[in-house]
Amino acid sequence: MSRYSNAHKNPAGAGDARPTAMQIIRDEGLEGLMTDKVFLITGCTSGIGMEAARAIAATGARVFVTARSLDKGQRVCGGFKPGAVELLQLDTSSLSSVRAAAATFLSKSRKLNVLVCNAGVMRIPTRQESTDGFELQLAMNYLGLVAFLASQGYDARVFLAGFQRLELRAPRV
């Protein structure tokens, strides 16, 4: 059983007894121990994505964060220790944005150990379409992810926020 089980019995919102991502990094003794790892986290301009980036950066890993808006992304990155994260512009609902972000990422790193898929939309009240003509939730939450992963060509672990972990292996030629 997890050391945090009791803390999750009575969630009361922000500031309750549940541990933060940073607390778990500290409790596990991971600060500065992942300097050989590369993470890419989508949807980092607020909430879970931003806190995940902060905690993972504390491990010493190389961390790429994404944002649809570079201005908003730069404001968020300003709250990090200089050099702790690298910002990529990425709108997962736009396949051209996904291709551009993948090319930028590959120009900066030939390695990706973990992709944390946090960007997305849910419960859109009316049908909306992406710039490519796909239903917006499908485009942003799934098609953009597939397009980004297809550009990589190497093994990576993928975490979809709110979903199960996927293990993807590069094709063996």
PyRosetta script that sets phi, psi and omega in degrees:
from pyrosetta import init, pose_from_sequence

init()
pose = pose_from_sequence("MSRYSNAHKNPAGAGDARPTAMQIIRDEGLEGLMTDKVFLITGCTSGIGMEAARAIAATGARVFVTARSLDKGQRVCGGFKPGAVELLQLDTSSLSSVRAAAATFLSKSRKLNVLVCNAGVMRIPTRQESTDGFELQLAMNYLGLVAFLASQGYDARVFLAGFQRLELRAPRV")
pose.set_psi(1, 144.0)
pose.set_omega(1, -178.1)
pose.set_phi(2, -68.7)
pose.set_psi(2, 146.2)
pose.set_omega(2, 176.6)
pose.set_phi(3, -65.8)
pose.set_psi(3, -11.4)
pose.set_omega(3, -178.4)
pose.set_phi(4, -103.2)
pose.set_psi(4, 4.0)
pose.set_omega(4, -175.8)
pose.set_phi(5, -55.3)
pose.set_psi(5, -48.3)
pose.set_omega(5, -178.0)
pose.set_phi(6, -63.0)
pose.set_psi(6, -34.2)
pose.set_omega(6, -179.3)
pose.set_phi(7, -66.4)
pose.set_psi(7, -21.9)
pose.set_omega(7, -178.2)
pose.set_phi(8, -94.5)
pose.set_psi(8, -1.0)
pose.set_omega(8, -177.7)
pose.set_phi(9, -68.8)
pose.set_psi(9, -34.4)
pose.set_omega(9, -177.2)
pose.set_phi(10, -132.4)
pose.set_psi(10, 70.2)
pose.set_omega(10, -179.8)
pose.set_phi(11, -64.6)
pose.set_psi(11, 136.4)
pose.set_omega(11, -178.6)
pose.set_phi(12, -127.5)
pose.set_psi(12, 18.1)
pose.set_omega(12, 179.1)
pose.set_phi(13, 93.2)
pose.set_psi(13, -170.1)
pose.set_omega(13, -176.8)
pose.set_phi(14, -53.6)
pose.set_psi(14, 135.2)
pose.set_omega(14, 176.7)
pose.set_phi(15, 85.3)
pose.set_psi(15, 3.7)
pose.set_omega(15, 178.3)
pose.set_phi(16, -76.8)
pose.set_psi(16, -165.6)
pose.set_omega(16, -172.8)
pose.set_phi(17, -75.1)
pose.set_psi(17, -11.7)
pose.set_omega(17, -177.9)
pose.set_phi(18, -66.3)
pose.set_psi(18, 144.1)
pose.set_omega(18, -177.5)
pose.set_phi(19, -74.0)
pose.set_psi(19, 150.9)
pose.set_omega(19, 173.0)
pose.set_phi(20, -84.2)
pose.set_psi(20, 166.3)
pose.set_omega(20, 176.5)
pose.set_phi(21, -58.8)
pose.set_psi(21, -40.3)
pose.set_omega(21, -179.6)
pose.set_phi(22, -64.4)
pose.set_psi(22, -38.8)
pose.set_omega(22, 178.7)
pose.set_phi(23, -63.5)
pose.set_psi(23, -39.5)
pose.set_omega(23, 179.1)
pose.set_phi(24, -65.4)
pose.set_psi(24, -42.2)
pose.set_omega(24, 176.6)
pose.set_phi(25, -57.3)
pose.set_psi(25, -45.7)
pose.set_omega(25, 179.2)
pose.set_phi(26, -65.5)
pose.set_psi(26, -46.8)
pose.set_omega(26, -178.8)
pose.set_phi(27, -59.8)
pose.set_psi(27, -34.9)
pose.set_omega(27, -179.1)
pose.set_phi(28, -85.7)
pose.set_psi(28, -3.3)
pose.set_omega(28, 178.7)
pose.set_phi(29, 67.3)
pose.set_psi(29, 35.6)
pose.set_omega(29, -175.3)
pose.set_phi(30, -95.5)
pose.set_psi(30, -2.9)
pose.set_omega(30, -178.7)
pose.set_phi(31, -60.0)
pose.set_psi(31, 123.7)
pose.set_omega(31, 177.4)
pose.set_phi(32, 74.5)
pose.set_psi(32, 7.6)
pose.set_omega(32, -174.2)
pose.set_phi(33, -101.4)
pose.set_psi(33, 2.8)
pose.set_omega(33, -176.2)
pose.set_phi(34, -122.0)
pose.set_psi(34, 38.3)
pose.set_omega(34, -175.1)
pose.set_phi(35, -65.7)
pose.set_psi(35, -15.3)
pose.set_omega(35, -179.9)
pose.set_phi(36, -94.7)
pose.set_psi(36, 4.8)
pose.set_omega(36, -175.7)
pose.set_phi(37, -107.0)
pose.set_psi(37, 150.8)
pose.set_omega(37, 177.4)
pose.set_phi(38, -123.5)
pose.set_psi(38, 125.5)
pose.set_omega(38, 178.7)
pose.set_phi(39, -116.1)
pose.set_psi(39, 146.5)
pose.set_omega(39, 169.5)
pose.set_phi(40, -128.0)
pose.set_psi(40, 125.7)
pose.set_omega(40, -177.1)
pose.set_phi(41, -120.7)
pose.set_psi(41, 122.5)
pose.set_omega(41, 178.3)
pose.set_phi(42, -89.2)
pose.set_psi(42, 154.4)
pose.set_omega(42, 176.0)
pose.set_phi(43, 65.9)
pose.set_psi(43, 59.7)
pose.set_omega(43, -172.5)
pose.set_phi(44, -106.8)
pose.set_psi(44, 17.6)
pose.set_omega(44, -176.6)
pose.set_phi(45, -87.2)
pose.set_psi(45, -4.8)
pose.set_omega(45, 176.6)
pose.set_phi(46, -167.6)
pose.set_psi(46, 172.8)
pose.set_omega(46, 169.2)
pose.set_phi(47, 53.1)
pose.set_psi(47, -133.2)
pose.set_omega(47, -173.2)
pose.set_phi(48, -58.9)
pose.set_psi(48, -46.0)
pose.set_omega(48, -178.3)
pose.set_phi(49, -60.3)
pose.set_psi(49, -44.6)
pose.set_omega(49, -179.5)
pose.set_phi(50, -65.5)
pose.set_psi(50, -43.6)
pose.set_omega(50, -179.3)
pose.set_phi(51, -70.2)
pose.set_psi(51, -35.9)
pose.set_omega(51, 175.8)
pose.set_phi(52, -62.5)
pose.set_psi(52, -43.5)
pose.set_omega(52, 178.8)
pose.set_phi(53, -61.2)
pose.set_psi(53, -42.9)
pose.set_omega(53, -180.0)
pose.set_phi(54, -61.6)
pose.set_psi(54, -45.6)
pose.set_omega(54, -178.5)
pose.set_phi(55, -68.3)
pose.set_psi(55, -44.3)
pose.set_omega(55, -178.4)
pose.set_phi(56, -67.7)
pose.set_psi(56, -36.5)
pose.set_omega(56, 176.8)
pose.set_phi(57, -59.8)
pose.set_psi(57, -32.4)
pose.set_omega(57, 179.6)
pose.set_phi(58, -66.8)
pose.set_psi(58, -17.7)
pose.set_omega(58, 178.7)
pose.set_phi(59, -79.9)
pose.set_psi(59, -9.8)
pose.set_omega(59, -177.4)
pose.set_phi(60, 89.5)
pose.set_psi(60, -0.5)
pose.set_omega(60, 178.3)
pose.set_phi(61, -66.7)
pose.set_psi(61, 156.9)
pose.set_omega(61, 171.4)
pose.set_phi(62, -79.5)
pose.set_psi(62, 124.3)
pose.set_omega(62, -173.1)
pose.set_phi(63, -121.9)
pose.set_psi(63, 122.3)
pose.set_omega(63, 172.2)
pose.set_phi(64, -102.6)
pose.set_psi(64, 130.9)
pose.set_omega(64, 176.9)
pose.set_phi(65, -117.3)
pose.set_psi(65, 150.3)
pose.set_omega(65, -179.1)
pose.set_phi(66, -121.1)
pose.set_psi(66, 154.9)
pose.set_omega(66, 176.8)
pose.set_phi(67, -152.5)
pose.set_psi(67, 144.6)
pose.set_omega(67, 174.0)
pose.set_phi(68, -66.8)
pose.set_psi(68, -41.2)
pose.set_omega(68, -178.6)
pose.set_phi(69, -103.1)
pose.set_psi(69, 119.0)
pose.set_omega(69, 178.0)
pose.set_phi(70, -62.5)
pose.set_psi(70, -37.4)
pose.set_omega(70, 179.0)
pose.set_phi(71, -59.9)
pose.set_psi(71, -48.5)
pose.set_omega(71, 179.9)
pose.set_phi(72, -65.4)
pose.set_psi(72, -41.2)
pose.set_omega(72, 178.1)
pose.set_phi(73, -61.6)
pose.set_psi(73, -41.2)
pose.set_omega(73, 179.2)
pose.set_phi(74, -67.0)
pose.set_psi(74, -36.2)
pose.set_omega(74, 176.7)
pose.set_phi(75, -63.5)
pose.set_psi(75, -43.5)
pose.set_omega(75, 178.9)
pose.set_phi(76, -65.3)
pose.set_psi(76, -44.9)
pose.set_omega(76, -179.1)
pose.set_phi(77, -63.8)
pose.set_psi(77, -25.8)
pose.set_omega(77, 177.0)
pose.set_phi(78, -62.6)
pose.set_psi(78, -19.9)
pose.set_omega(78, 178.3)
pose.set_phi(79, -85.1)
pose.set_psi(79, -2.6)
pose.set_omega(79, 179.3)
pose.set_phi(80, -98.3)
pose.set_psi(80, 158.6)
pose.set_omega(80, 172.4)
pose.set_phi(81, -58.4)
pose.set_psi(81, 135.4)
pose.set_omega(81, -179.3)
pose.set_phi(82, -52.7)
pose.set_psi(82, 131.8)
pose.set_omega(82, 178.8)
pose.set_phi(83, 83.8)
pose.set_psi(83, -2.6)
pose.set_omega(83, -176.8)
pose.set_phi(84, -73.0)
pose.set_psi(84, -31.2)
pose.set_omega(84, -179.4)
pose.set_phi(85, -137.1)
pose.set_psi(85, 157.1)
pose.set_omega(85, 175.8)
pose.set_phi(86, -120.0)
pose.set_psi(86, 131.7)
pose.set_omega(86, -175.3)
pose.set_phi(87, -93.7)
pose.set_psi(87, 133.4)
pose.set_omega(87, 172.6)
pose.set_phi(88, -122.2)
pose.set_psi(88, 137.4)
pose.set_omega(88, 173.8)
pose.set_phi(89, -80.9)
pose.set_psi(89, 127.1)
pose.set_omega(89, -178.6)
pose.set_phi(90, -152.2)
pose.set_psi(90, 121.2)
pose.set_omega(90, 171.1)
pose.set_phi(91, -113.2)
pose.set_psi(91, 104.3)
pose.set_omega(91, -174.6)
pose.set_phi(92, -67.6)
pose.set_psi(92, -9.2)
pose.set_omega(92, 176.8)
pose.set_phi(93, -85.8)
pose.set_psi(93, -5.6)
pose.set_omega(93, -178.0)
pose.set_phi(94, -119.0)
pose.set_psi(94, 115.0)
pose.set_omega(94, -178.2)
pose.set_phi(95, -62.9)
pose.set_psi(95, -33.3)
pose.set_omega(95, 177.8)
pose.set_phi(96, -67.7)
pose.set_psi(96, -36.9)
pose.set_omega(96, 176.2)
pose.set_phi(97, -65.6)
pose.set_psi(97, -39.8)
pose.set_omega(97, 178.8)
pose.set_phi(98, -62.8)
pose.set_psi(98, -45.8)
pose.set_omega(98, 179.5)
pose.set_phi(99, -62.1)
pose.set_psi(99, -42.6)
pose.set_omega(99, 179.8)
pose.set_phi(100, -64.5)
pose.set_psi(100, -42.8)
pose.set_omega(100, 179.2)
pose.set_phi(101, -65.3)
pose.set_psi(101, -39.8)
pose.set_omega(101, 178.5)
pose.set_phi(102, -63.4)
pose.set_psi(102, -42.9)
pose.set_omega(102, 178.9)
pose.set_phi(103, -63.9)
pose.set_psi(103, -42.0)
pose.set_omega(103, 178.1)
pose.set_phi(104, -63.3)
pose.set_psi(104, -45.3)
pose.set_omega(104, 179.1)
pose.set_phi(105, -59.0)
pose.set_psi(105, -48.1)
pose.set_omega(105, -178.0)
pose.set_phi(106, -64.5)
pose.set_psi(106, -25.5)
pose.set_omega(106, 176.6)
pose.set_phi(107, -75.2)
pose.set_psi(107, -18.0)
pose.set_omega(107, -178.4)
pose.set_phi(108, -104.2)
pose.set_psi(108, -25.3)
pose.set_omega(108, -177.6)
pose.set_phi(109, -151.1)
pose.set_psi(109, 135.8)
pose.set_omega(109, 175.6)
pose.set_phi(110, -98.6)
pose.set_psi(110, 9.3)
pose.set_omega(110, -175.5)
pose.set_phi(111, -134.1)
pose.set_psi(111, 140.9)
pose.set_omega(111, 172.0)
pose.set_phi(112, -142.2)
pose.set_psi(112, 116.6)
pose.set_omega(112, 179.2)
pose.set_phi(113, -91.1)
pose.set_psi(113, -40.6)
pose.set_omega(113, -176.4)
pose.set_phi(114, -140.7)
pose.set_psi(114, 131.2)
pose.set_omega(114, 173.7)
pose.set_phi(115, -112.3)
pose.set_psi(115, 118.4)
pose.set_omega(115, 177.5)
pose.set_phi(116, -102.4)
pose.set_psi(116, 112.0)
pose.set_omega(116, -176.3)
pose.set_phi(117, -93.4)
pose.set_psi(117, 94.0)
pose.set_omega(117, -178.1)
pose.set_phi(118, -108.0)
pose.set_psi(118, -23.1)
pose.set_omega(118, -179.6)
pose.set_phi(119, -66.8)
pose.set_psi(119, 145.4)
pose.set_omega(119, 176.7)
pose.set_phi(120, 162.2)
pose.set_psi(120, 172.5)
pose.set_omega(120, 177.1)
pose.set_phi(121, -132.3)
pose.set_psi(121, 152.3)
pose.set_omega(121, 178.0)
pose.set_phi(122, -140.4)
pose.set_psi(122, 155.2)
pose.set_omega(122, 173.2)
pose.set_phi(123, 51.2)
pose.set_psi(123, 51.5)
pose.set_omega(123, 176.0)
pose.set_phi(124, -71.1)
pose.set_psi(124, 123.3)
pose.set_omega(124, -172.2)
pose.set_phi(125, -66.3)
pose.set_psi(125, -29.7)
pose.set_omega(125, 178.0)
pose.set_phi(126, -131.1)
pose.set_psi(126, 156.5)
pose.set_omega(126, -179.4)
pose.set_phi(127, -63.1)
pose.set_psi(127, 128.6)
pose.set_omega(127, 174.8)
pose.set_phi(128, -129.8)
pose.set_psi(128, 151.0)
pose.set_omega(128, 179.9)
pose.set_phi(129, -117.9)
pose.set_psi(129, 150.4)
pose.set_omega(129, 175.7)
pose.set_phi(130, -74.8)
pose.set_psi(130, 171.9)
pose.set_omega(130, 177.9)
pose.set_phi(131, -62.7)
pose.set_psi(131, -20.0)
pose.set_omega(131, 179.2)
pose.set_phi(132, -92.5)
pose.set_psi(132, 1.2)
pose.set_omega(132, 176.3)
pose.set_phi(133, 90.4)
pose.set_psi(133, 8.5)
pose.set_omega(133, 177.8)
pose.set_phi(134, -93.5)
pose.set_psi(134, 154.3)
pose.set_omega(134, 174.0)
pose.set_phi(135, -56.0)
pose.set_psi(135, 133.7)
pose.set_omega(135, -168.6)
pose.set_phi(136, -59.3)
pose.set_psi(136, -44.9)
pose.set_omega(136, -178.7)
pose.set_phi(137, -64.1)
pose.set_psi(137, -42.5)
pose.set_omega(137, 177.6)
pose.set_phi(138, -62.7)
pose.set_psi(138, -46.0)
pose.set_omega(138, -178.6)
pose.set_phi(139, -62.3)
pose.set_psi(139, -49.0)
pose.set_omega(139, -173.9)
pose.set_phi(140, -73.4)
pose.set_psi(140, -42.6)
pose.set_omega(140, -172.9)
pose.set_phi(141, -85.8)
pose.set_psi(141, -22.0)
pose.set_omega(141, -174.3)
pose.set_phi(142, -130.2)
pose.set_psi(142, -55.5)
pose.set_omega(142, -174.0)
pose.set_phi(143, -62.5)
pose.set_psi(143, -41.1)
pose.set_omega(143, 178.0)
pose.set_phi(144, -61.9)
pose.set_psi(144, -39.9)
pose.set_omega(144, 177.9)
pose.set_phi(145, -62.1)
pose.set_psi(145, -46.9)
pose.set_omega(145, -179.6)
pose.set_phi(146, -62.2)
pose.set_psi(146, -42.8)
pose.set_omega(146, 179.5)
pose.set_phi(147, -62.8)
pose.set_psi(147, -41.2)
pose.set_omega(147, 179.4)
pose.set_phi(148, -65.1)
pose.set_psi(148, -46.3)
pose.set_omega(148, -178.9)
pose.set_phi(149, -65.2)
pose.set_psi(149, -36.0)
pose.set_omega(149, -179.3)
pose.set_phi(150, -63.8)
pose.set_psi(150, -23.7)
pose.set_omega(150, -178.5)
pose.set_phi(151, -83.4)
pose.set_psi(151, -9.6)
pose.set_omega(151, -171.8)
pose.set_phi(152, -81.5)
pose.set_psi(152, -55.6)
pose.set_omega(152, 177.9)
pose.set_phi(153, 77.3)
pose.set_psi(153, 21.7)
pose.set_omega(153, 176.3)
pose.set_phi(154, -149.9)
pose.set_psi(154, 166.5)
pose.set_omega(154, -177.0)
pose.set_phi(155, -66.7)
pose.set_psi(155, 142.1)
pose.set_omega(155, 175.6)
pose.set_phi(156, -155.9)
pose.set_psi(156, 153.4)
pose.set_omega(156, 172.8)
pose.set_phi(157, -98.5)
pose.set_psi(157, 135.3)
pose.set_omega(157, -175.7)
pose.set_phi(158, -119.9)
pose.set_psi(158, 132.2)
pose.set_omega(158, 175.0)
pose.set_phi(159, -118.9)
pose.set_psi(159, 120.3)
pose.set_omega(159, 175.4)
pose.set_phi(160, -97.7)
pose.set_psi(160, 116.7)
pose.set_omega(160, -179.0)
pose.set_phi(161, -55.0)
pose.set_psi(161, 122.4)
pose.set_omega(161, -179.8)
pose.set_phi(162, 86.9)
pose.set_psi(162, 3.3)
pose.set_omega(162, -179.6)
pose.set_phi(163, -126.9)
pose.set_psi(163, -173.9)
pose.set_omega(163, 177.5)
pose.set_phi(164, -86.3)
pose.set_psi(164, 162.5)
pose.set_omega(164, 177.3)
pose.set_phi(165, -74.4)
pose.set_psi(165, 143.3)
pose.set_omega(165, 174.8)
pose.set_phi(166, -116.2)
pose.set_psi(166, 141.1)
pose.set_omega(166, 173.5)
pose.set_phi(167, -108.9)
pose.set_psi(167, 118.6)
pose.set_omega(167, 179.6)
pose.set_phi(168, -112.5)
pose.set_psi(168, 136.3)
pose.set_omega(168, 178.7)
pose.set_phi(169, -119.3)
pose.set_psi(169, 139.0)
pose.set_omega(169, 177.2)
pose.set_phi(170, -65.6)
pose.set_psi(170, 146.9)
pose.set_omega(170, 178.0)
pose.set_phi(171, -62.9)
pose.set_psi(171, 139.7)
pose.set_omega(171, 177.9)
pose.set_phi(172, -95.7)
pose.set_psi(172, 119.6)
pose.set_omega(172, -176.9)
pose.set_phi(173, -105.3)
pose.dump_pdb("model.pdb")
